[in-house]
Amino acid sequence: MPLHLWSVLLLGLGLLALAQSGPPLRTLAEKRGLQIGAAVEPNLLLQDPEYARVLAREFNLLVAENVMKWGALQTARGQFNFGAADLLVDFAQKNQMAIRGHTLVWHQQLPRWIYDRFTPAEMEAILHQHIQTVVGRYRGKIAYWDVANEVIGDDARPRTTPFDVLPDYLEKAFRYARAADPKAKLFYNDYGAEGLGPKSDAIYALLKSLKEKGVPLDGVGFQAHLDLNFSPEAARMAENLERFARLGLEIHITEMDVRLSGPGSRAERLRKQAQIYQEVLQVCLRQPRCKVFTLWGVSDAYSWRAASEPLIFDADYQPKPAYFALQRTLQQP
């Protein structure tokens, strides 16, 4: 047999072995009452068939990595482009996947026009129109919305945004989202707050204040962009999640990845990466209010941190030790 045919055969056997390596993560997660998700770029669904196959096989939730951000949807004031977002929603529905909308209010990836000088009344109208239009379009189709993203900075203080001209923009954003789709669950999402510390303290205080004001806030998302130095136990992650749960909030891990860079052999780093994925999932499974565990991508090939190989599938869609660690953890009683 010619060498190139052997290569094709071996590749096929490799994919078959992957398919037979155990139940897909989504099957195992569903048995535990958990949704397991991945961030998605819709153009890859068209360009890379294997990307779409792995996504549909392994995950029961997807989140828009970029195409539902303000700058992607409304590049010119009052002019919306929903083509890529619609493609993502269609794919999810065809593959029985829940959807997370990301994100309605963020200080980044905004269109240039939003930085013009607006009065409070003008900004309120802009915010209302955007949320009403976007959330309303997908009413009944999107399970979760990241209404507000990364409002608290690394210094544990509120970030500066163009929306600041409207002092209560955050409260209004949640109320507008609730009105546009009463059944969607509304979330605050942030990074660097997985454990106890000044930033998570500030987020806790903010969300507690919103709840006390009657703002329709349903949950909090912890992004979990981590590296090999992270320890859920040392960070007191379980204790941190518990205090947010006591506010009556649903808990989601929303954007997890673990950078592979650092000292040690590649094999050692892969084992450490797998251990961190496993330990974070275990914290989630032990917290009754933790309902979603989402990775920020599918394959290392397309990760925003591609050089550090942070995901559970390598660039060729082969499962890494982290994949099997998640699989084993979900199979445990």
PyMOL commands that set and color helices and strands:
alter all, ss='L'
color gray80, all
select helices_A, chain A and resi 3-19+25-31+42-47+49-58+70-73+83-94+112-115+120-137+162-165+169-180+198-212+232-235+237-245+266-286+300-302+306-308+321-331
alter helices_A, ss='H'
color red, helices_A
select strands_A, chain A and resi 35-40+61-64+98-105+144-149+185-190+219-222+225-226+250-258+290-295
alter strands_A, ss='S'
color yellow, strands_A
deselect
rebuild
show_as cartoon
